Amino acid sequence: MSASHVLRWVGGQSFVAAPVTGAPTLLRFDSDDFMDRLLATLADAPQTLPEFVARPESWQQLAAPTPAPAIEAPKSAAAKALTRQRSLLGFKRETLPAPPPAAMPLKLFQPVHQRFYVAAAHLVCELPGLPNRTTASGDKSGMLLRRLLPKSAGGGEAAFVKRPGQPGRWHPVANAGQPLPGEEWLSVFPLTYTAPGGQPRKLLAGLVPAARHDDFRFAGVGTAPASPAADRAAELKALARMKIVAPWQGLIEKAQLARNAAEAAPGEKPWSVDATKLATATKLALIAANDQLQEASWRLLQDINEFFAEVLPEVAAGITTGSASRSAVADVLGRLGDAKWGTVERARIDHDPTPARPEPGELVLSPHVLALDADDATTLLAALQKLGPARGAASDKLDRTELAFPAEPPNATASIWPGFSFPLAVATSGGALLGPFEAWALPPPPPPPLPPPPPLDIMELAQAKVALLLDDIEAAIDEALGAGTLGSASSQAPGAARMASELAATLAADSDPPRYVLRFVHQRCDCGPLHPAVMSEPSEVFELAGFFDTDAPLRPIRIALPFDTSPGGLRKFGKNSAFIMSDLLCGQMKRVRRLGFGDLVLSVLPWPFHKDLSVPDGGPCGSGGTAPTFGTICSLSIPIITIVAFILLIVIATLLDLIFRWLPFLMVCFPVPGLKGKKP
């Protein structure tokens, strides 16, 4: 055996203060040079270690500053030893008074808040004097972070287990005195010092990972998923929401906003609105919005085809052949076939070239959309078939397009746009919000005794109907998982979806901030199961603060704006920041530069001040005729950019104060006499 004595852990301050405790000590530091301060304290004044113990604090009730080492003239080693011995004359290991009940919990803040926490403990032998334990070369020491579970979840501790390629999870621990297999060990490092009694001591210390608040807070509680395949299926379901359902719901929201803005369009003069001009402005605004919705619908059809080809090959094959071999696949194909523009909706398209006020609920589409062949794509299934397979000729042609619908390149021999129209949402005039999802019926409300759901508005109702497609896709993924026919494409795990799921489960178990403890652990390399790991008692209970915690201390941050902001001073700054723009981005930036600040303000104001943005179509820089296109490299001055960013911050904060009422708490300015931009 590597040890004939019983091992135990004692706290970091046990040899400079009584009593000897088995719990690790949490030391607090408030400066970035915390390691230098810790080493200097252990070398010169280890008896002051209790002054570093962490205490509850907030930015309004700061704890005492971390003691700094005294600044002394250089001394020889003998002189330093003599000075240290003199400082220890009369030192007595007194019993520390019990801390008063804290008015607030012990919360550990992050390094961004200028707070650093070091846990410390001694590994000793159970002999008189508690001598240091001399470890073998293969022994392993570390720290374990444990989460305290609420009583509603059974209480006790939970260990953080993180396997390769999987997110960490909290696993309840039946025996808190032993580590779990796969539990994460936090690193520790040795520190040597001479105790006031003259005995050399070795202190094991480790940095508390307070900056990993999100990792620990958002990790789920309980055992891991049943299998990697089930975990991957859950990620593919989230991917279906991200690539298909959420963008479609976004198109519905865009159609709703476009309709509201178009119907608020004023005439030339708000005090004498001409009904004909108002109807014309309304119709033209709806036509422009629906052109954008049609192009976005083509892009979303591409994503739908790609998703099925990579995730559900059976559905992709069913789209091509029109048949299905499995029930869930048939449900998906049936849902796609039921998403259609019926003859009634098509008949409501206004073919009158003379602008007139549309009837309520009327489809208002541009002649470009009307010229497309709509008869061959009356259903979503037919539209997917007509667009063709993912990365097919039609899809690649659409991806290579540099212009916005309905623009065409000059001297084009064939149209760059697909030859069919199938908008997934349409901005209409009146109270309707139309789309091919109208044929889908929502399930009936739950029967009593459950309360009926709250009524949905027109946009929420449309988005709820689109969510029905997600239910069918999820059932098809589960069926394909059981049959082993899931696609081989990587799901590229959606982190936000996993975080939402884990956080929802965690909040359901405990809505209060998580509480943690630290334990030190030592594993002997050659003792086997006869001598299990030596665990310390739990440390003081603490919480981990988030990045934007209202109690967090404030790290000083100073950004010096340019002093001399006169034209003569600003011209002296170099343009050392280069922005590289392709020919396509260059053309789009030219269109943006034609807009003024007044145009942006009028575009968000209500009637009668509202005015739609007028952005002419355009291609890449240099396009037109036979001139070659070109990209650009623009060099800007960072100091001037900083001034612009600061001014925009004030302007935008002032505008948003209408909603948040935050302006009284945003900024305070102090006069500084003598701080001049130009020296006399």
TORGUGU-826534 format. One record per residue (C-alpha): residue in one letter; residue number from 1; x, y, z negated. Coordinates in steps of 0.1 Angstrom, whole numbers, plus 5000, padded with zeros to 4 digits. Example, Ala and Ser with C-alpha at 12.3 -4.5 7.8 and 13.67 -1.06 7.14 Angstrom:
r;k;xx;yy;zz
A;1;5123;4955;4922
S;2;5137;4989;4929
This chain:
r;k;xx;yy;zz
M;1;5000;5000;5000
S;2;5012;5035;5007
A;3;4999;5048;4973
S;4;4998;5032;4939
H;5;4981;5062;4923
V;6;4946;5075;4926
L;7;4944;5105;4949
R;8;4921;5135;4944
W;9;4915;5170;4958
V;10;4917;5201;4936
G;11;4908;5236;4945
G;12;4933;5261;4959
Q;13;4933;5282;4928
S;14;4935;5253;4903
F;15;4971;5259;4893
V;16;4968;5297;4887
A;17;4934;5297;4870
A;18;4914;5273;4848
P;19;4895;5250;4850
V;20;4908;5226;4876
T;21;4880;5220;4901
G;22;4876;5195;4928
A;23;4859;5219;4953
P;24;4879;5237;4980
T;25;4885;5274;4976
L;26;4872;5299;5002
L;27;4896;5328;5007
R;28;4886;5360;5024
F;29;4908;5383;5044
D;30;4898;5416;5061
S;31;4927;5423;5084
D;32;4941;5407;5116
D;33;4974;5400;5098
F;34;4957;5377;5073
M;35;4983;5349;5077
D;36;5011;5373;5069
R;37;4992;5384;5038
L;38;4985;5348;5027
L;39;5022;5338;5031
A;40;5034;5369;5013
T;41;5010;5363;4984
L;42;5021;5327;4980
A;43;5057;5336;4981
D;44;5056;5366;4957
A;45;5024;5365;4936
P;46;5005;5332;4938
Q;47;4989;5342;4905
T;48;4968;5367;4924
L;49;4951;5340;4945
P;50;4917;5344;4927
E;51;4915;5379;4940
F;52;4911;5366;4975
V;53;4881;5343;4968
A;54;4852;5351;4991
R;55;4822;5369;4976
P;56;4789;5379;4992
E;57;4790;5412;5010
S;58;4774;5433;5037
W;59;4784;5464;5056
Q;60;4765;5484;5031
Q;61;4779;5466;5001
L;62;4815;5457;5011
A;63;4835;5435;4988
A;64;4868;5447;4974
P;65;4896;5451;5000
T;66;4920;5422;5005
P;67;4951;5429;4983
A;68;4981;5439;5004
P;69;5016;5428;4995
A;70;5037;5455;4979
I;71;5062;5474;5000
E;72;5097;5470;4985
A;73;5132;5477;4995
P;74;5151;5447;5009
K;75;5165;5425;4982
S;76;5187;5395;4980
A;77;5172;5361;4972
A;78;5184;5362;4937
A;79;5169;5397;4932
K;80;5136;5385;4946
A;81;5136;5355;4922
L;82;5143;5378;4892
T;83;5116;5402;4902
R;84;5091;5373;4905
Q;85;5101;5359;4872
R;86;5096;5392;4855
S;87;5061;5395;4870
L;88;5052;5361;4856
L;89;5063;5369;4820
G;90;5033;5364;4798
F;91;5013;5348;4826
K;92;4986;5326;4811
R;93;4963;5303;4831
E;94;4931;5318;4818
T;95;4896;5305;4825
L;96;4879;5326;4851
P;97;4845;5340;4842
A;98;4816;5325;4860
P;99;4805;5349;4888
P;100;4772;5367;4882
P;101;4742;5355;4902
A;102;4746;5368;4937
A;103;4719;5391;4950
M;104;4726;5378;4985
P;105;4739;5345;4999
L;106;4775;5340;5007
K;107;4777;5347;5044
L;108;4809;5342;5064
F;109;4814;5367;5092
Q;110;4833;5363;5125
P;111;4867;5376;5135
V;112;4850;5402;5157
H;113;4837;5416;5124
Q;114;4873;5417;5111
R;115;4867;5389;5086
F;116;4888;5357;5084
Y;117;4882;5329;5060
V;118;4907;5302;5049
A;119;4897;5271;5029
A;120;4924;5258;5007
A;121;4929;5227;4984
H;122;4957;5206;4969
L;123;4960;5168;4975
V;124;4974;5155;4942
C;125;4980;5122;4924
E;126;4959;5114;4893
L;127;4988;5116;4869
P;128;4997;5140;4841
G;129;5006;5174;4857
L;130;4988;5164;4889
P;131;5019;5161;4910
N;132;5018;5167;4948
R;133;5009;5137;4969
T;134;5037;5127;4993
T;135;5019;5115;5024
A;136;5031;5089;5049
S;137;5039;5099;5085
G;138;5006;5084;5098
D;139;4983;5098;5071
K;140;4957;5123;5083
S;141;4942;5152;5065
G;142;4915;5176;5076
M;143;4883;5195;5068
L;144;4847;5185;5075
L;145;4819;5210;5080
R;146;4786;5197;5066
R;147;4752;5211;5071
L;148;4727;5210;5042
L;149;4694;5196;5053
P;150;4662;5211;5039
K;151;4640;5190;5016
S;152;4614;5187;5043
A;153;4640;5168;5064
G;154;4650;5145;5035
G;155;4677;5168;5021
G;156;4714;5158;5018
E;157;4742;5165;5041
A;158;4746;5162;5079
A;159;4779;5156;5098
F;160;4787;5173;5130
V;161;4794;5146;5156
K;162;4806;5156;5190
R;163;4813;5129;5216
P;164;4832;5136;5248
G;165;4810;5151;5275
Q;166;4780;5156;5252
P;167;4769;5184;5230
G;168;4774;5182;5193
R;169;4746;5170;5170
W;170;4741;5169;5132
H;171;4738;5134;5120
P;172;4723;5129;5085
V;173;4749;5113;5061
A;174;4737;5085;5038
N;175;4770;5085;5018
A;176;4783;5121;5016
G;177;4816;5109;5002
Q;178;4828;5094;5034
P;179;4832;5107;5070
L;180;4810;5094;5098
P;181;4825;5077;5128
G;182;4831;5104;5154
E;183;4826;5133;5130
E;184;4846;5164;5140
W;185;4877;5170;5118
L;186;4889;5206;5115
S;187;4926;5211;5115
V;188;4946;5220;5083
F;189;4982;5231;5078
P;190;5005;5229;5048
L;191;5017;5259;5028
T;192;5043;5256;5001
Y;193;5048;5279;4971
T;194;5061;5278;4936
A;195;5034;5279;4909
P;196;5037;5303;4879
G;197;5048;5273;4858
G;198;5078;5267;4881
Q;199;5065;5236;4898
P;200;5067;5235;4937
R;201;5033;5230;4952
K;202;5019;5222;4986
L;203;4987;5238;4996
L;204;4966;5225;5025
A;205;4946;5252;5042
G;206;4924;5255;5073
L;207;4907;5284;5091
V;208;4869;5283;5088
P;209;4855;5283;5123
A;210;4830;5312;5117
A;211;4831;5322;5154
R;212;4815;5289;5163
H;213;4782;5300;5148
D;214;4763;5292;5181
D;215;4777;5257;5184
F;216;4766;5248;5149
R;217;4734;5268;5148
F;218;4719;5255;5181
A;219;4730;5218;5177
G;220;4702;5194;5172
V;221;4696;5174;5141
G;222;4692;5136;5143
T;223;4706;5108;5164
A;224;4718;5114;5199
P;225;4696;5106;5229
A;226;4689;5069;5236
S;227;4713;5067;5266
P;228;4733;5090;5289
A;229;4708;5082;5316
A;230;4679;5095;5295
D;231;4700;5126;5287
R;232;4706;5131;5324
A;233;4669;5127;5332
A;234;4661;5155;5307
E;235;4687;5177;5324
L;236;4672;5170;5359
K;237;4638;5180;5346
A;238;4652;5213;5334
L;239;4669;5216;5368
A;240;4635;5212;5385
R;241;4621;5241;5364
M;242;4651;5263;5372
K;243;4652;5256;5410
I;244;4615;5252;5419
V;245;4590;5262;5393
A;246;4606;5293;5377
P;247;4614;5309;5411
W;248;4579;5302;5423
Q;249;4565;5318;5392
G;250;4588;5347;5398
L;251;4574;5352;5433
I;252;4539;5353;5418
E;253;4551;5380;5393
K;254;4567;5400;5421
A;255;4534;5398;5441
Q;256;4515;5411;5412
L;257;4539;5440;5406
A;258;4539;5449;5443
R;259;4501;5449;5444
N;260;4499;5472;5413
A;261;4525;5496;5427
A;262;4509;5497;5462
E;263;4475;5505;5449
A;264;4490;5533;5428
A;265;4507;5549;5459
P;266;4496;5586;5461
G;267;4488;5607;5491
E;268;4508;5637;5502
K;269;4493;5658;5474
P;270;4480;5644;5441
W;271;4453;5671;5438
S;272;4439;5664;5473
V;273;4441;5627;5480
D;274;4430;5618;5514
A;275;4412;5584;5513
T;276;4425;5574;5548
K;277;4461;5583;5540
L;278;4458;5565;5506
A;279;4445;5534;5523
T;280;4473;5536;5549
A;281;4500;5539;5522
T;282;4485;5510;5503
K;283;4484;5488;5533
L;284;4520;5496;5545
A;285;4533;5490;5510
L;286;4516;5456;5508
I;287;4529;5447;5542
A;288;4565;5455;5532
A;289;4561;5435;5500
N;290;4547;5405;5518
D;291;4576;5405;5543
Q;292;4600;5401;5513
L;293;4578;5374;5498
Q;294;4577;5355;5530
E;295;4615;5355;5533
A;296;4619;5345;5496
S;297;4594;5317;5503
W;298;4616;5303;5530
R;299;4646;5303;5507
L;300;4626;5285;5480
L;301;4615;5259;5505
Q;302;4651;5253;5512
D;303;4658;5248;5475
I;304;4628;5224;5472
N;305;4641;5202;5500
E;306;4676;5202;5486
F;307;4664;5193;5451
F;308;4644;5163;5464
A;309;4672;5151;5486
E;310;4697;5152;5457
V;311;4676;5141;5428
L;312;4645;5122;5441
P;313;4655;5106;5475
E;314;4622;5087;5475
V;315;4602;5120;5475
A;316;4625;5134;5502
A;317;4619;5103;5523
G;318;4581;5106;5517
I;319;4582;5142;5529
T;320;4596;5130;5562
T;321;4574;5099;5567
G;322;4543;5110;5548
S;323;4542;5078;5527
A;324;4552;5067;5493
S;325;4561;5034;5477
R;326;4556;5045;5440
S;327;4528;5060;5422
A;328;4546;5090;5408
V;329;4561;5098;5442
A;330;4526;5096;5457
D;331;4515;5121;5430
V;332;4542;5145;5440
L;333;4534;5142;5477
G;334;4497;5146;5470
R;335;4504;5178;5450
L;336;4525;5191;5479
G;337;4497;5182;5504
D;338;4471;5199;5482
A;339;4490;5232;5482
K;340;4476;5248;5513
W;341;4463;5279;5529
G;342;4427;5271;5539
T;343;4408;5284;5568
V;344;4389;5308;5546
E;345;4421;5325;5535
R;346;4435;5326;5570
A;347;4403;5342;5583
R;348;4408;5370;5558
I;349;4440;5382;5575
D;350;4434;5417;5589
H;351;4441;5416;5627
D;352;4431;5452;5632
P;353;4463;5472;5642
T;354;4447;5504;5630
P;355;4455;5508;5593
A;356;4424;5507;5572
R;357;4418;5501;5535
P;358;4417;5463;5530
E;359;4388;5446;5514
P;360;4393;5432;5478
G;361;4413;5400;5479
E;362;4423;5404;5515
L;363;4456;5391;5528
V;364;4477;5419;5542
L;365;4505;5406;5564
S;366;4527;5422;5589
P;367;4525;5415;5627
H;368;4558;5397;5623
V;369;4542;5371;5600
L;370;4510;5370;5621
A;371;4531;5363;5652
L;372;4545;5331;5636
D;373;4528;5298;5642
A;374;4508;5293;5611
D;375;4486;5264;5623
D;376;4514;5238;5620
A;377;4522;5247;5584
T;378;4489;5249;5565
T;379;4502;5229;5535
L;380;4533;5230;5515
L;381;4541;5194;5526
A;382;4538;5205;5563
A;383;4560;5235;5556
L;384;4587;5214;5541
Q;385;4586;5190;5571
K;386;4587;5219;5595
L;387;4617;5235;5578
G;388;4636;5202;5581
P;389;4660;5184;5558
A;390;4684;5200;5534
R;391;4715;5213;5553
G;392;4697;5207;5585
A;393;4699;5229;5616
A;394;4670;5251;5606
S;395;4682;5255;5570
D;396;4718;5262;5581
K;397;4706;5288;5606
L;398;4686;5305;5578
D;399;4716;5305;5555
R;400;4738;5322;5582
T;401;4713;5350;5585
E;402;4728;5384;5575
L;403;4697;5405;5580
A;404;4665;5408;5560
F;405;4631;5397;5575
P;406;4617;5408;5599
A;407;4649;5424;5614
E;408;4665;5406;5644
P;409;4701;5409;5657
P;410;4705;5430;5689
N;411;4705;5410;5721
A;412;4694;5379;5704
T;413;4682;5351;5727
A;414;4662;5333;5700
S;415;4647;5344;5667
I;416;4668;5338;5636
W;417;4637;5331;5615
P;418;4618;5298;5612
G;419;4589;5296;5636
F;420;4562;5293;5609
S;421;4548;5313;5581
F;422;4540;5299;5546
P;423;4542;5325;5519
L;424;4541;5309;5484
A;425;4526;5341;5469
V;426;4509;5371;5486
A;427;4504;5406;5473
T;428;4467;5413;5481
S;429;4444;5443;5478
G;430;4419;5441;5450
G;431;4418;5418;5420
A;432;4429;5385;5436
L;433;4463;5369;5435
L;434;4465;5344;5463
G;435;4488;5315;5471
P;436;4487;5279;5482
F;437;4485;5269;5445
E;438;4448;5281;5444
A;439;4436;5245;5453
W;440;4452;5231;5421
A;441;4429;5228;5391
L;442;4441;5232;5356
P;443;4433;5204;5331
P;444;4403;5209;5309
P;445;4408;5226;5275
P;446;4414;5204;5245
P;447;4382;5191;5228
P;448;4373;5201;5193
P;449;4386;5202;5166
L;450;4415;5218;5183
P;451;4409;5256;5189
P;452;4404;5266;5226
P;453;4434;5282;5242
P;454;4434;5319;5247
P;455;4422;5331;5281
L;456;4448;5336;5307
D;457;4451;5367;5329
I;458;4453;5364;5367
M;459;4491;5362;5368
E;460;4494;5337;5339
L;461;4466;5316;5355
A;462;4485;5314;5388
Q;463;4518;5306;5370
A;464;4501;5279;5350
K;465;4489;5262;5382
V;466;4524;5262;5396
A;467;4536;5245;5364
L;468;4514;5215;5373
L;469;4540;5207;5400
L;470;4566;5204;5373
D;471;4545;5177;5355
D;472;4544;5156;5386
I;473;4581;5160;5392
E;474;4590;5150;5357
A;475;4569;5119;5360
A;476;4587;5110;5392
I;477;4621;5115;5375
D;478;4610;5091;5347
E;479;4598;5066;5372
A;480;4630;5068;5392
L;481;4651;5065;5360
G;482;4634;5032;5352
A;483;4638;5019;5388
G;484;4674;5031;5391
T;485;4667;5053;5421
L;486;4677;5087;5408
G;487;4700;5106;5431
S;488;4737;5106;5427
A;489;4741;5144;5426
S;490;4754;5160;5395
S;491;4728;5178;5375
Q;492;4752;5205;5363
A;493;4735;5206;5329
P;494;4715;5238;5324
G;495;4729;5251;5291
A;496;4700;5274;5285
A;497;4675;5246;5288
R;498;4694;5223;5264
M;499;4698;5252;5240
A;500;4661;5260;5240
S;501;4652;5223;5234
E;502;4677;5218;5206
L;503;4669;5251;5189
A;504;4631;5244;5191
A;505;4637;5210;5174
T;506;4660;5226;5148
L;507;4636;5254;5140
A;508;4607;5229;5136
A;509;4628;5211;5109
D;510;4641;5243;5092
S;511;4633;5278;5102
D;512;4657;5294;5076
P;513;4693;5301;5084
P;514;4714;5269;5081
R;515;4735;5265;5050
Y;516;4769;5247;5051
V;517;4796;5233;5028
L;518;4832;5223;5035
R;519;4849;5191;5023
F;520;4885;5182;5026
V;521;4893;5146;5036
H;522;4925;5125;5036
Q;523;4928;5092;5054
R;524;4957;5069;5045
C;525;4971;5052;5075
D;526;4980;5017;5061
C;527;4954;5010;5035
G;528;4926;4997;5056
P;529;4891;4993;5042
L;530;4904;4986;5007
H;531;4910;5023;5002
P;532;4885;5045;5020
A;533;4891;5082;5028
V;534;4896;5105;4999
M;535;4869;5133;5000
S;536;4868;5165;4980
E;537;4838;5179;4963
P;538;4817;5203;4985
S;539;4828;5239;4986
E;540;4805;5268;4977
V;541;4774;5269;4998
F;542;4776;5295;5026
E;543;4760;5307;5058
L;544;4776;5316;5091
A;545;4768;5350;5105
G;546;4759;5355;5142
F;547;4776;5379;5165
F;548;4749;5406;5160
D;549;4742;5401;5123
T;550;4727;5431;5105
D;551;4749;5425;5074
A;552;4781;5422;5094
P;553;4810;5445;5085
L;554;4820;5469;5112
R;555;4853;5465;5130
P;556;4865;5500;5141
I;557;4864;5504;5179
R;558;4876;5536;5195
I;559;4873;5544;5232
A;560;4891;5576;5241
L;561;4875;5593;5271
P;562;4896;5616;5293
F;563;4904;5649;5275
D;564;4908;5672;5305
T;565;4876;5666;5325
S;566;4881;5697;5348
P;567;4886;5690;5385
G;568;4923;5698;5381
G;569;4926;5673;5353
L;570;4906;5645;5369
R;571;4925;5647;5402
K;572;4956;5636;5383
F;573;4942;5601;5374
G;574;4953;5573;5397
K;575;4929;5551;5415
N;576;4942;5518;5402
S;577;4910;5496;5403
A;578;4903;5479;5437
F;579;4869;5466;5447
I;580;4869;5441;5476
M;581;4837;5440;5496
S;582;4828;5418;5525
D;583;4812;5433;5557
L;584;4778;5422;5545
L;585;4781;5438;5510
C;586;4796;5469;5526
G;587;4764;5473;5548
Q;588;4742;5468;5518
M;589;4761;5494;5497
K;590;4757;5519;5526
R;591;4720;5514;5523
V;592;4721;5519;5485
R;593;4741;5551;5488
R;594;4713;5567;5508
L;595;4691;5566;5477
G;596;4692;5594;5452
F;597;4685;5595;5415
G;598;4652;5612;5422
D;599;4641;5583;5444
L;600;4648;5558;5416
V;601;4629;5579;5391
L;602;4599;5584;5414
S;603;4598;5546;5422
V;604;4590;5538;5385
L;605;4566;5566;5377
P;606;4529;5560;5378
W;607;4504;5576;5401
P;608;4502;5605;5411
F;609;4540;5608;5410
H;610;4549;5574;5423
K;611;4568;5571;5455
D;612;4581;5538;5470
L;613;4617;5534;5478
S;614;4625;5538;5514
V;615;4656;5517;5523
P;616;4661;5512;5560
D;617;4672;5479;5573
G;618;4708;5475;5583
G;619;4734;5449;5590
P;620;4771;5446;5581
C;621;4795;5475;5583
G;622;4805;5480;5619
S;623;4776;5461;5634
G;624;4759;5475;5664
G;625;4768;5469;5700
T;626;4801;5451;5706
A;627;4819;5467;5676
P;628;4834;5441;5653
T;629;4823;5440;5617
F;630;4847;5448;5589
G;631;4849;5446;5551
T;632;4865;5473;5528
I;633;4887;5476;5498
C;634;4877;5506;5477
S;635;4901;5520;5451
L;636;4885;5538;5421
S;637;4896;5557;5391
I;638;4889;5539;5359
P;639;4889;5570;5337
I;640;4862;5586;5358
I;641;4842;5553;5358
T;642;4844;5554;5320
I;643;4828;5589;5320
V;644;4801;5577;5344
A;645;4793;5547;5322
F;646;4791;5568;5291
I;647;4767;5593;5307
L;648;4745;5566;5322
L;649;4744;5550;5287
I;650;4730;5582;5272
V;651;4705;5587;5301
I;652;4692;5551;5301
A;653;4690;5550;5263
T;654;4670;5583;5263
L;655;4646;5568;5289
L;656;4642;5535;5270
D;657;4636;5554;5237
L;658;4600;5556;5249
I;659;4597;5519;5242
F;660;4623;5511;5215
R;661;4624;5543;5194
W;662;4660;5538;5188
L;663;4675;5572;5196
P;664;4678;5584;5160
F;665;4699;5553;5152
L;666;4720;5553;5183
M;667;4747;5579;5179
V;668;4761;5604;5154
C;669;4788;5630;5164
F;670;4813;5646;5141
P;671;4830;5679;5150
V;672;4868;5678;5153
P;673;4883;5713;5154
G;674;4914;5715;5176
L;675;4904;5686;5199
K;676;4906;5705;5231
G;677;4905;5694;5267
K;678;4930;5720;5280
K;679;4957;5734;5259
P;680;4961;5772;5260
